[in-house]
Amino acid sequence: GSTPRIIKVMPGSAIQFAAFASVKNYFLRKSKTGEISVPETLIAGGLAGMTACLVVYPFTSLAGQMSVAGGVKGNIFSVSKQIYQRFGIGGFYKGLPGELIGDFWGFMLGFGLYDLANSTFTKLVGRKARSLEKGLVG
């Protein structure tokens, strides 16, 4: 079950950050003040998590099937084939609604707190955080 978990990390992270930036930019374009509100930041984070989840969930499903007792056995390719043959494409999306809800709340808080920490840093120090500082702040 480790292989699918590892494979989903990079595209999942890229999708999360791209979706977060896109939704924030959408809110910025609609803003009359040139800033987005905390609720908008939270919504952007939640939607980013859900977007990534929709794309990489088949890997989550594969990992789950490969790691549970009584689950499908074999390498990632044979397990994919077995799931598809038995359940069709829907077999890769079992449990998706619960995962979407969990990811919405988790990423809403994660991205929201990250943005809040960085904006607080900017207000306190008078400049945007540098890369290392962002790592320490967020």
FENHUMO-V528594 format. One record per residue. N is the residue number from 1. RES is the residue in one letter. D_FIRST is the distance of its C-alpha to the first C-alpha in Angstrom with 2 decimals. Layout:
BEGIN
<<N;RES;D_FIRST> <N;RES;D_FIRST>>
END
This chain:
BEGIN
<<1;G;0.00> <2;S;3.81> <3;T;5.73> <4;P;6.20> <5;R;6.82> <6;I;9.11> <7;I;10.67> <8;K;11.77> <9;V;13.54> <10;M;16.62> <11;P;17.57> <12;G;16.88> <13;S;19.16> <14;A;21.71> <15;I;21.97> <16;Q;22.40> <17;F;25.19> <18;A;26.84> <19;A;26.91> <20;F;28.22> <21;A;30.93> <22;S;31.86> <23;V;32.34> <24;K;34.26> <25;N;36.42> <26;Y;37.12> <27;F;38.35> <28;L;40.35> <29;R;42.11> <30;K;43.08> <31;S;44.19> <32;K;47.90> <33;T;47.52> <34;G;45.18> <35;E;42.57> <36;I;39.84> <37;S;39.81> <38;V;37.28> <39;P;36.33> <40;E;35.83> <41;T;33.57> <42;L;31.53> <43;I;31.35> <44;A;30.34> <45;G;27.43> <46;G;26.30> <47;L;26.65> <48;A;24.75> <49;G;21.71> <50;M;22.06> <51;T;22.57> <52;A;19.43> <53;C;17.46> <54;L;19.10> <55;V;18.10> <56;V;14.44> <57;Y;13.56> <58;P;12.31> <59;F;9.28> <60;T;8.94> <61;S;9.56> <62;L;7.12> <63;A;4.16> <64;G;6.64> <65;Q;7.52> <66;M;4.77> <67;S;5.05> <68;V;8.76> <69;A;11.54> <70;G;13.13> <71;G;10.41> <72;V;10.29> <73;K;9.71> <74;G;9.72> <75;N;8.75> <76;I;8.17> <77;F;11.92> <78;S;12.56> <79;V;10.15> <80;S;11.90> <81;K;15.12> <82;Q;14.78> <83;I;14.10> <84;Y;16.97> <85;Q;19.23> <86;R;18.88> <87;F;18.97> <88;G;20.07> <89;I;19.15> <90;G;19.21> <91;G;16.10> <92;F;14.12> <93;Y;16.17> <94;K;16.16> <95;G;16.66> <96;L;17.75> <97;P;21.12> <98;G;19.93> <99;E;17.51> <100;L;20.50> <101;I;22.82> <102;G;20.72> <103;D;20.17> <104;F;23.88> <105;W;25.03> <106;G;22.66> <107;F;23.44> <108;M;27.02> <109;L;27.48> <110;G;25.60> <111;F;27.49> <112;G;30.62> <113;L;30.85> <114;Y;30.14> <115;D;32.99> <116;L;35.20> <117;A;34.76> <118;N;35.60> <119;S;38.58> <120;T;39.85> <121;F;39.64> <122;T;41.62> <123;K;44.25> <124;L;44.66> <125;V;44.73> <126;G;46.30> <127;R;43.83> <128;K;40.26> <129;A;37.70> <130;R;36.89> <131;S;33.34> <132;L;33.14> <133;E;34.81> <134;K;32.40> <135;G;29.57> <136;L;31.57> <137;V;32.75> <138;G;29.57>>
END
